[in-house]
Amino acid sequence: MSAVTVTDEASAGFTAAVADEVADVRFDALPAEVIERTRHMLLDWLAVSIAGAQQPSARAAARVAAAEGGNPLSSVLGTSLRLGPQHAALVNGVAAHALDYDDGSRWAGAHPSAPVVSAAVALGEARGLPGDQIVTAIVAGVQGLCLIGHATGPSHYAKGFHTTGTIGAFGASAGCARLLHLDARATARALGLAATQAAGLKTVFGTMGKHLNAGRAAANGVLAACLAAEGFDAPQDAIEARQGFAWTQSTSFDPARRKDGGRFGVEQVLFKRYACCADTHSAIEGIRAVAARRRLTPATIAGVHLGVSDGLLDVCDIASPTSGAEAKFSVRYATALAILGAALGPSDFTDAAIGRPDAASLLSAVTVEAVRNGHASDPIEVTVRFTDGTTETALVNPLVPVPADELPQQWNVLSAKFDDLVVPVLGAERAASLRQSVREVDRLGSIAVMTKLATLES
């Protein structure tokens, strides 16, 4: 029996409708705000990918990809390596997700840039395409990602599927289909080819396997769109069909569940301030809110209670992390670091860093309790009990996109993050030139101008 909770009649035409919307995205019809938000996505993606390329998972992926050879058409950021577009998308996707510092979207329930931007830039560079077409592809890809992710509903993630790997493949294929100027029927075929490749499990969280999910989604999206462009056949209804994606992987699929007001998906993209699972960020901000009112030290704290939604327990409740990767998925460890006033940047989540005694001693003082049913990214109720018998509470939701009038400030924040991550790899002068290329991306005659700046001299 079908797992889909709506009738077949209600589901009919969903894949085609998404394909229509993706194929209809035009650069000259995009609002200025949407273009600006896409620049922010590119800047953040470059930062986390260049820094992430230095991580063990990305280095391993690069070695495997380089050993297979292929046409050197697309750049691997933060390295001197050039690969075919599928392999470049794979390695850049792994790198973009390696630090768990990349952007997110609650509409999609996934990290959008690691699959979508990695795919669009790799294919766009290989085809010698200009920057405005890359921007269009990113907007279209994130649109497809959000439409499909939102309709799929929460059961898919709750069951154990990693949406960045599964839904991310749809976003990558949609973006690449737009880049190749596929019409709606060909775009639907690309989505169908993404559907049969969509994979990724949450059980790999805390390991390099999570990074692979993002990289495979990017590479699968490139492949799906390129095959569709060559006439490769696939169903026009692969998402909603019996034994299709939603039928097999969701009990909450509802095509009527549309994002607010038909807006662009890029309007809801969120950027991380901390190099750990986004679902821990509410606890971090809650501690910072309490610290603004009371001085926090390990000696003055009797305990910290985190009231979470039950969905968090299967995502980032590793009680005693034994590696830097596991620490990124420990809300207790993130809370302990916040108490200690740490920056919670990449250096706080290395294998060496997690052994710090002050953080380890605080772990036992932090308790996590599911106080409601809900999503892992719901706000967390933070209660700090002090040794003098008093308590302080905070409830902060940091996972809210900034309004349009705060975009200049967000650019400055992301620029500081960019410099922190990129300057150590490329140097200050090259990093500044790269950042300027993002500012001018829609006017670049070739996206290769940007990618060349994002690589090391061979």
VEXMARZA-548025 format. One record per atom (N, C-alpha, C): residue in one letter; x negated, z, y. Coordinates in steps of 0.02 Angstrom, whole numbers, plus 50000, padded with zeros to 5 digits. Layout:
AXZY;...
END
This chain:
M499585000049940;M500005000050000;M499565000050062;S499774996550113;S499394996050175;S499305002750207;A498695003950235;A498565010150271;A498785009850343;V498945003850367;V499135002950436;V499825006050449;T499885009650504;T500495013450516;T501025009650553;V500895003550573;V501404999450607;V501594993650561;T502154990550575;T502394985250532;T501954979050538;D501974974950486;D501594968750488;D501804964450546;E502454964550562;E502704960650617;E502404962950683;A502344969550692;A502064972250754;A501314970650759;S500984970150702;S500264968850703;S500094961450711;A500554957250694;A500424950050692;A500144947550758;G499624943650753;G499334940450813;G498844944750851;F498654950650825;F498204955050862;F497524951850872;T497214949250819;T496554946250825;T496564940450874;A497084936350870;A497144930650915;A497224932850987;A497604938250998;A497704940751067;A497044943251096;V496644946751056;V495994949051080;V495554943051095;A495554938151051;A495154932151062;A495354928551126;D496004928151139;D496244925151201;D495954928751261;E495984935351260;E495744939251318;E494994938551327;V494624938551272;V493904937751276;V493714930851303;A494044925651277;A493884918851298;A494074917451370;D494524921551397;D494764920551464;D494334923751518;V493834927651499;V493404930951548;V492984925651584;R493014925751651;R492634921051692;R492254924851745;F491634922951756;F491224926551805;F491524926251874;D491764920451894;D492024919751963;D492684923451974;A492974926051920;A493594929951926;A493464937551920;L492844939451908;L492684946551899;L492664950151967;P492984955951972;P492924959952033;P492204962152044;A492024963052107;A491344965152123;A491164971752090;E491654976152085;E491534982652053;E491344981851980;V491674977251945;V491524976051874;V490824973351866;I490614968851910;I489934966151907;I489434971751920;E489584976051968;E489124981551983;E489074986351925;R489624987951893;R489604992451835;R489214989251778;T489254982651772;T488864979251720;T488114979651735;R487934979151799;R487224980151817;R486994987151795;H487414992151803;H487234998951784;H487124999251708;M487554995751671;M487464995551599;M486794992451580;L486624986951613;L485984983651599;L485394988151615;L485424991551672;L484874995951691;L484775001451640;D485315004551619;D485265010051571;D485045007551503;W485305001651482;W485104998751418;W484364997151417;L484104994251471;L483384992951475;L482984999251469;A483205004451503;A482825010851503;A482785013751433;V483355014451400;V483345017751335;V483045013251281;S483085006651290;S482795002151241;S482045001851246;I481785001651307;I481055001351315;I480735007851291;A481035013551309;A480775019851284;A480905020551209;G481495018351187;G481665018851116;G481225014551071;A480945009151099;A480515004751060;A479885008351037;Q479725013851069;Q479125017751050;Q479275022750994;Q479905023350975;Q480115028150923;Q479985025450853;P479895029950804;P479745027650736;P480245022850706;S480895023950718;S481395019450688;S481325012450715;A481235011750781;A481175005150811;A480525001750790;R479995005650785;R479355002750763;R479405000150692;A479745003950649;A479835001750579;A480244995450576;A480794995250614;A481224989250615;A480834983250641;A480414984250691;A480014978750719;A479514976150668;R479204980750630;R478724978550579;R479064974350525;V479644976550503;V480004972750452;V480214965950478;A480484965850539;A480714959450568;A480134954750580;A479574957350605;A478994953050619;A478704950150555;A478734953950501;A478464951450437;A478854945550410;E479484944850432;E479894939250408;E479804933050451;G479494933750509;G479354927950550;G479984925150583;G479974918750596;G480544915450630;G480344912950698;N480774908950729;N480634906250795;N480574911850847;P480034912050885;P479944917350935;P480314915850999;L480984916450997;L481404914351053;L481634920151097;S481624926251071;S481924931851106;S481454937851107;S481464941551161;S480994947051171;S481224953451138;V480744957151112;V480864964051090;V480614968551146;L481064971951179;L480894975751238;L480374981151224;G479944982451273;G479444987651266;G478884986051219;T478844979651196;T478314977351152;T478094970451175;S477614967551140;S477414960651154;S477704955851102;L478154958351061;L478424954551005;L478994949951026;R479014943950997;R479574939351006;R479824937150938;L480484936850931;L480794935450867;L481364930550877;G481684928450822;G482304924850826;G482844929450854;P483384926750881;P483874930850915;P484214936150871;Q484344934550808;Q484644939650765;Q484174945550755;H483534944150741;H483064949550730;H482924953350794;A482894949850851;A482784953250915;A483374957750930;A483974955450918;A484574959550928;A484554965750884;L484334964750822;L484284970350775;L483804975650801;V483194973550818;V482684978350838;V482864981550905;N483104977550953;N483294980451017;N483894985151010;G484354983550964;G484914987950952;G484704994550922;V484224994350875;V483945000450848;V483615004550903;A483205001150943;A482835004650997;A483315007651047;A483845004051065;A484315006451116;A484655012851094;H484725013751028;H485085019551002;H484605024950976;A483955023550975;A483475027950943;A483425034850975;L483505035251041;L483455041651076;L484125045151082;D484665041751061;D485345044151070;D485465045951144;Y485225041651186;Y485245042651259;Y485635037051292;D485945032751249;D486285026751275;D487015028251292;D487325023551326;D487995024551355;D488535025151302;G489145026651325;G489705027451279;G490355025251312;S490875024851271;S491535023151295;S492055026651253;R492485030751284;R493015033951246;R493565029051230;W493655023751270;W494135018551252;W493955015351186;A493315013851177;A493095010651115;A492925015751061;G492775021851082;G492545026851034;G491865025051006;A491445021851048;A490805019351024;A490315018951082;H489675017651064;H489155016151113;H489175008651124;P489355006251184;P489424999051193;P488784995051201;S488294997551239;S487724993351257;S487264991851199;A487144996651155;A486684995351100;A486884989151060;P487514988451039;P487694982151005;P487824976351051;V488214977351105;V488444971651146;V487884968751187;V487534972851226;V487014970251270;V486414967751229;S486234971351177;S485674969051135;S485814962051107;A486434960851086;A486604954251059;A486624948951113;A486954950451169;A487044945451222;A486374943451253;V485934948251265;V485294946651297;V484844942751249;A484834944751185;A484414941151137;A484644933951129;L485294932751122;L485544925951114;L485484922051179;G485624925451235;G485574922151300;G484864919851316;E484374923951299;E483684922051311;E483494916151266;A483704916551203;A483544911151156;A483834904451179;R484414904651213;R484744898551235;R484554896751307;G484124900651340;G483914899151407;G484464899651459;L484904904651451;L485494905151494;L485364909551555;P485744908251609;P485644912051671;P485974918851669;G485804922951719;G486034929751721;G486784930651728;D487114926151766;D487834927051775;D488204926051709;Q487944921851665;Q488254920951599;Q488144927051555;I487584930451563;I487464936551526;I487954941951549;V488044942551614;V488524947451640;V489214946051613;T489424939751613;T490074937851586;T490144939651513;A489614938351475;A489624939951403;A489684947451391;I489334951351431;I489364958651423;I490074961151438;V490364958751493;V491044960751510;V491524958851454;A491464952751429;A491904950451375;A491794954351311;G491164955751295;G491024959551235;G491294966551237;V491204969951293;V491464976751300;V492234976551300;Q492524971251327;Q493254970551326;Q493504970251254;G493194966051213;G493384965651143;G493274972251107;L492714975351121;L492554981851091;L493104986951105;C493314987251169;C493814992251188;C494504990651161;L494704984351163;L495354982451137;L495414984151062;I494904982551024;I494924983750952;I494824991050935;G494344994350970;G494225001350956;G494825005750973;H495135004251030;H495715008251052;H496295007351004;A496415001150983;A496974999850937;A496845002850868;T496225002950846;T496055005550780;T496235012850774;G496155016650828;G496365023550829;G495865028350799;P496015034850802;P495525040050784;P495395040850709;S495835038350666;S495755039550594;S495125036250567;H494945030550595;H494355026750572;H493725031050578;Y493615034150636;Y493035038450647;Y493095044850606;A493695047750603;A493805053950566;A493665053050492;K493795047050466;K493675045550395;K492935045350379;G492505044250428;G491785044050416;G491445037650436;F491815033050468;F491505026950492;F491185027950561;H490595025250570;H490245025650634;H490455019650676;T490855020950727;T491165015550765;T490655011150801;T490075013850819;T489575009650852;T489355004150804;G489335005550740;G489175000450690;G489754995850675;T490354998550669;T490924994650648;T491244990950707;I491524994750754;I491834991750813;I491304988150855;G490684990750853;G490134987550890;G490014980450868;A490114978950804;A490024972050780;A490524967350812;F491144969750822;F491644965650856;F491444964350929;G491204969650963;G491004968751032;G490424963851039;A489934964450994;A489364959850996;A489574952650983;S490024951750935;S490254944950919;S490664942050976;A491074946251007;A491484943951064;A491044941851122;G490534945851138;G490084944151192;G489704937751179;C489464937051118;C489084930951101;C489544924851098;A490164925751076;A490644920251077;A490764917751147;R490814922451194;R490914920451264;R490294916951291;L489704919451270;L489074916451292;L489024909151269;L489304907751210;L489284901051181;L489884896751203;H490294899451247;H490874895951274;H491364893851219;L491454898151169;L491924896651116;L492634897351142;D493084893051119;D493784893751138;D494094899451099;A494734900751111;A495054906551082;A495074906351006;R495204900450977;R495234899950903;R494544901150872;A494034898350902;A493354899450877;A493144906750886;T493354909750942;T493214916850954;T493554921150901;A494164919350882;A494514923050829;A494134922450763;R493854916650750;R493444915850690;R492834920450693;A492524920750752;A491944925050760;A492134932350747;L492704934350772;L492944941250760;L493074942350686;G493334937250653;G493444937850581;G492794938550542;L492284934850563;L491634935450530;L491304942150546;A491444944950605;A491214951750620;A491584956750577;A492234955650566;A492634960350528;A492364961250457;T492154955650427;T491904956250358;T491204959250354;Q490864959750411;Q490204962950413;Q490224970050441;A490794972050470;A490824978450505;A490684984250458;A490164988150472;A489964993650428;A489584998850468;G489545004750440;G489175010250472;G489505016850455;L489105021650430;L489375028050408;L489105033850449;K489535038750461;K489325044650499;K488865049250458;T488855048450393;T488435052750353;T487695052050370;V487505046450402;V486805045350420;V486625048650487;F487105051750521;F486945055150584;F486385060250572;G485925060550619;G485355065050612;G484775061750576;T484845055250561;T484305051350530;T484235044650565;M483735040850545;M483635034150574;M484205029450555;G484575031050503;G485125026850482;G485635025750537;K485725030650581;K486185029850637;K485945024350684;H485305023950695;H485025018750738;H485135011750707;L485075011450641;L485175005150606;L485885002650615;N486375007150616;N487065005050626;N487145000950690;A486845003350744;A486884999750808;A486524993050804;G485934993050774;G485544986850769;G485884981650726;R486174983750670;R486524978950627;R487134976150662;A487494980350699;A488084977950736;A487884972350784;A487324973350820;A487084968250867;A486904961750830;A486524962350777;A486314956450739;A486904952950706;N487374956950679;N487954954050647;N488384950250697;G488414952850758;G488804949350810;G488494942650828;V487834942450834;V487494936050847;V487644931050792;L487574933250730;L487694928850673;L488424926450672;A488894930950683;A489604929050680;A489764923750731;A489534924550793;A489684919750845;A489334913050833;C488714913250811;C488354906950800;C488654903150741;L488864906550689;L489194903150634;L489864900150656;A490244904050695;A490884901550719;A490784895250762;A490244895250801;A490094889350843;A489944883150801;E489714884250739;E489554878750694;E490154876950650;G490734879850663;G491324878150625;G491424882350563;F491024887450554;F491084891850496;F491784895050496;D492124894650440;D492834896650438;D492914904150425;A493464906750450;A493664913750439;A494394914350459;P494734919450435;P495444920250453;P495534921350528;Q496114919350553;Q496284920550623;Q496574927550633;D496674931250577;D496994937850582;D496614943050542;A495954942550541;A495554946750496;A495584954150512;I495774955850573;I495824962950591;I496464965950564;E497034962750577;E497684965650560;E497944963450492;A497644958550459;A497914955850397;A497894960950340;R498324959950290;R498284963850229;R497584963150200;Q497284968750182;Q496604969250157;Q496084967150209;G496284967050273;G495824965750327;G495504972150352;F495194971850411;F494814977550438;F495254983750447;A495804983150483;A496214988950497;A496554991450433;W496764986950391;W497104988750328;W496654993150285;T496014991550284;T495544995150240;T495225001150274;Q495185001250340;Q494765006350373;Q495125010750423;S495795010150428;S496145014250477;S496845015850452;T497075021950466;T497775023850455;T498135024750521;S497805023050575;S498095024150641;S498085017750684;F497985012050652;F497955005750689;F498625004350723;D498605003050787;D499215001750825;D499044996850881;P499224990550873;P499064985550925;P499414986850991;A499934991150990;A500274992751052;A499894997951092;R499395001051061;R498995006051096;R498485002351139;R498685000851200;R498264996951246;R497945001451297;K497354999751317;K497025003651369;K497405002951436;D497305007751479;D497705008451539;D497715002151582;G498314999451593;G498424994451645;G498044988051637;G497804986351576;G497434980151567;G496774979851604;R496484985551618;R495854985651656;R495274983351612;F494704982151645;F494104980151609;F493784986151574;G493544984851513;G493234990151474;G492614993051508;V492234988951545;V491624991451577;V491784996851630;E492404997151652;E492585002151702;E492585009251673;Q492595009751607;Q492625016251574;Q491985018051538;V491445014451551;V490805015951518;V490505022251550;L490255026551507;L489965033051527;L489215032951514;F488835036251557;F488105036451549;F487875043651536;K487405044351492;K487175050951471;K486655053851520;R486725060351531;R486225064051568;R485735067551521;Y485935068151458;Y485525071851410;Y485415067551348;A484835068451316;A484635064251260;A484875066951193;C485535068151189;C485825070751128;C486545068351124;C486865069751069;C487555067551058;C487995069151118;A488385064251141;A488805065351200;A489305070951189;D489475072251126;D489975077451112;D489705084451125;T489055085051136;T488775091551154;T488765092651230;H488885087451268;H488775087751340;H489235092651376;S489845093451351;S490315098151382;S490045105251376;A489755106851318;A489465113651310;A488875114551357;I488455109551364;I487885109951409;I488125111151481;E488605107151502;E488855107851571;E489225114451581;G489545116851528;G489865123451532;G489365128951544;I488805128651508;I488275133651518;I487995133051589;R487895126951612;R487635126051680;R488125128751732;A488775128051719;A489275130651765;A489245138351767;V489165141451709;V489105148751707;V488455150951741;A487915147151730;A487265148951760;A487295148551836;A487745144451862;A487815144051935;A488125150351964;R488465154251920;R488785160451943;R488405166651923;R488075166351865;R487715172151839;R487035169951813;R486545174151821;R485875172651794;R485895173351718;L485685168051683;L485685168151611;L484975168951584;T484875173851541;T484245174751505;T484425176951434;P484005175651386;P484155177851318;P484265185451314;A483925189151358;A483995196451355;A484665198951380;T484995195051423;T485635197351452;T486245194651415;I486135190351365;I486695187251329;I486805190551262;A487415192851251;A487605195751187;A487845190451138;G488115185051165;G488355179551122;G488685174151163;V488745168251133;V489085162651164;V489575159751113;H490195159051134;H490715156251091;H490915149351117;L490905144451073;L491105137751091;L491765136151056;G492295135251095;G492945133351067;G493015125851069;V492995122651011;V492955115351006;V493565112550971;S493655106050976;S494145102550935;S493855101650865;D494295101450815;D494055101150746;D493655094850731;G493765089550770;G493385083450759;G492645084250770;L492435089150810;L491725090150824;L491345092550763;L491685096150719;L491335099350663;L490995094350617;D491265088350613;D490965083250569;D490475078650606;V490345080350670;V489915075950710;V489275079450732;C489335085050766;C488735088150795;C488745095850788;D488865098150728;D488855105350715;D488325107150664;I487745103950668;I487185105850625;I486935112650648;A487025117650606;A486895124550627;A486155126050638;S485735123550593;S485015125050597;S484625118550589;P484545114750642;P484205108250636;P483475109050615;T483255104550572;T482565104750548;T482145098950572;S482445094650613;S482075089050642;S482355087650711;G481985083650749;G482225081850815;G482865077750811;A482905073450761;A483515069350753;A484115073750738;E484035078750696;E484585083350681;E484775087450743;A484275089350782;A484405093450842;A484875089950891;K484845083250892;K485285079550937;K486025080350917;F486145082550856;F486825083350831;F486975090750816;S486655095050854;S486775102250849;S487015104850917;V487665106050923;V487925108650986;V487645115551000;R487465119250947;R487165125850956;R486465125250987;Y486075120450962;Y485405119550989;Y485435117151061;A485895112551076;A485975110151145;A486175115851191;T486615120151167;T486825125951207;T486235130651219;A485835131851168;A485255136151176;A484765133351227;L484645126851225;L484205123751274;L484485124351344;A485145123451350;A485455124051416;A485365131151444;I485445136151402;I485335143051423;I484635144051449;L484165140751416;L483455141451435;L483275137151496;G483755133351521;G483625129251580;G483225122951566;A483215120751503;A482845114651485;A483185108451514;A482795103251523;A483065096951550;A483485093251498;L483375094651434;L483715091251379;L483585083751380;G482965082051395;G482755075051392;G482465073551324;P482205067451314;P481925065551249;P481395070351222;S480985073151266;S480445077551244;S480705084151215;D481335085951229;D481625092051202;D481895091051132;F481905084751108;F482215083351043;F481715079850997;T481095081950999;T480605079550952;T480535084550895;D480215082450841;D480115087050784;D479705093050806;A479215091950850;A478795097550873;A479185102350918;A479615099650960;A479955103751010;A480465108550979;I480775106550924;I481325110750899;I481075117250868;G480425117850860;G480155124050833;G480055129550885;R480225128150948;R480105133151001;R480475139650984;P480135145250983;P480435151550961;P481025153851004;D480995152751071;D481525155251114;D482195151851098;A482175145351084;A482785141851066;A483035143950997;A482565144550950;A482755146650882;A483085153450882;S482845158050923;S483125164750924;S483835164850953;L483995159950994;L484665159551024;L485185156350979;L484975152550929;L485445148950887;L485945153650854;S485715159350830;S486165164050796;S486665167350844;A486525166950909;A486975169950958;A487545165250977;V487495158950955;V488005153950973;V488475152950913;T489115153950924;T489615152750872;T490055146850892;V490255143050843;V490675137150853;V491325138250814;E491885137350848;E492535138250816;E493005132650836;A493335129650786;A493845124550801;A494475128150823;V494665127250885;V495245130750913;V495835126050923;R495745119650907;R496285114750915;R496125108650873;N496625104750859;N496515098250828;N496355093250883;G495895088850870;G495725083950921;G495085080250906;H494845076650957;H494255072450950;H493615076350964;A493075074050935;A492435077350945;A492225077751017;S492425072851057;S492215072651127;S492685076251175;D493175079851148;D493605083851192;D493195089351227;P493405091551286;P493045096951321;P492985103251279;I492435106851289;I492275112851250;I492365119051294;E492725123951268;E492815130251303;E492205134751290;V491815136051342;V491205140051336;V491345147151361;T491215151951319;T491285159051338;T490625162551326;V490335165251379;V489705168951374;V489855176451378;R489645180151327;R489715187451327;R489035190451347;F489045194651397;F488425197751421;F488345204751390;T487745207051390;T487595213551360;T487915219351399;D488125218151460;D488455223451498;D489205223651485;G489445219551437;G490145219551418;G490585214651455;T490325211251505;T490715206351543;T490675199451510;T491125195051530;T491125188251504;T491205183251562;E490965177351550;E491075171751596;E491295165751554;T491765161851579;T492005156051543;T491955149751586;A491935144151552;A491915137651587;A492205132351540;L492535127551570;L492805121751533;L492675115651576;V492175111751556;V491955105951596;V492015099651553;N492305094451581;N492345087951548;N491885083051584;P491275082051558;P490805077451591;P490915070151573;L491345068851524;L491425062051498;L491975058451536;V491865057751601;V492335054451645;V491945049251687;P492145042951686;P491795037951727;P491835039551801;V491325037751838;V491325039051910;V491795034151944;P492125036151998;P492535031352036;P492095026352073;A492415021152097;A492045015652128;A491625017952187;D491875022752226;D491505024752286;D490875028852269;E490805030852206;E490205034552186;E489705030252149;L489825023752145;L489365019352109;L488665019252141;P488585019252207;P487905019652234;P487525025852212;Q487865031452209;Q487535037552186;Q487355037052112;Q487805034052073;Q487655033252002;Q487055028751992;W487005023352032;W486415018952027;W485775022952039;N485785027452088;N485195031552102;N485025036152044;V485535039052014;V485425043451956;V485135039551898;L485435033751884;L485185029551829;L484485026851844;S484335025551907;S483665023251926;S483145028651912;A483315034951925;A482855040451910;A482745040951835;K483275040351797;K483225040451723;K482805034551700;F482915028651729;F482535022651714;F481785023851725;D481615026551782;D480905027751797;D480595032651748;D480965037951731;D480705042851684;D480545039751616;L480955034951596;L480875031951530;L480425025851529;V480425021951583;V480095015451582;V479385015651610;V479275019451663;V478615019551695;V478065021451645;P478155026351601;P477625027951553;P477445022151506;V477905017451497;V477785011851452;V477525005751490;L477845003951545;L477684997751581;L477264998751643;G477235004851669;G476895006151732;G477385005551790;A477215008751846;A477675009251903;A477835002551935;E477324998251943;E477444991851977;E477894987351937;R477764986751872;R478174982451830;R478884985251824;A478934991851819;A479594995051814;A480004993651877;A479694993951935;A480044992551997;A480284985352000;S479874980651977;S480074973551976;S480654972451927;L480624975951871;L481154975251822;L481814977951849;R481784983651882;R482384986551911;R482684981851964;Q482264978552003;Q482494973852053;Q482814967752020;S482564965751964;S482854959951929;S483564961551905;V483694967851889;V484374969851870;V484834969651930;R484574971651988;R484974971252049;R485184964152063;E484764959352044;E484884952352059;E485094948351997;V485314951751944;V485404948451880;V485884942551883;D486414943151922;D486904937751925;D486644931651962;R486064932251994;R485764926652029;R485134923951994;L484964926651937;L484384924351900;L484534917651866;G484084912851875;G484184906351843;G484114906651768;S483754911751744;S483674912751672;S483594920251660;I483924922751608;I483864929851592;I483154931551568;A482774926351551;A482074927351530;A481664930351586;V481864929351649;V481504932551705;V481524940151696;M482094942751676;M482164949951666;M481814952251602;T481914948651547;T481634950951484;T480874950651484;K480584945751520;K479854945351523;K479574951551556;L479904953951607;L479684960151641;L479764966251598;A480204965951548;A480354971751506;A479904972151445;T479414967651440;T478974967551382;T478244968751402;L477834970051352;L477124971051364;L476764964351360;E476224963751397;E475814957751393;E475494957251325;S475534951351294;S475234950451228;S474494949251233;
END
